């Protein structure tokens, strides 16, 4: 079975990475960038609408 990943992008510092939806909090929960420690709702870190939908479905 192939593991699904979503693309995450920090709106503050521009760091981007991939993560498993199950490793992320709910989309309306606060999330902290591992690079600059910016704190926003997880939904604001999702790179695309597709990534956001994937997290909502599988997270």
PyMOL commands that set and color helices and strands:
alter all, ss='L'
color gray80, all
select helices_A, chain A and resi 21-23+42-45+49-58
alter helices_A, ss='H'
color red, helices_A
select strands_A, chain A and resi 6-9+16-19+30-32+39-41
alter strands_A, ss='S'
color yellow, strands_A
deselect
rebuild
show_as cartoon
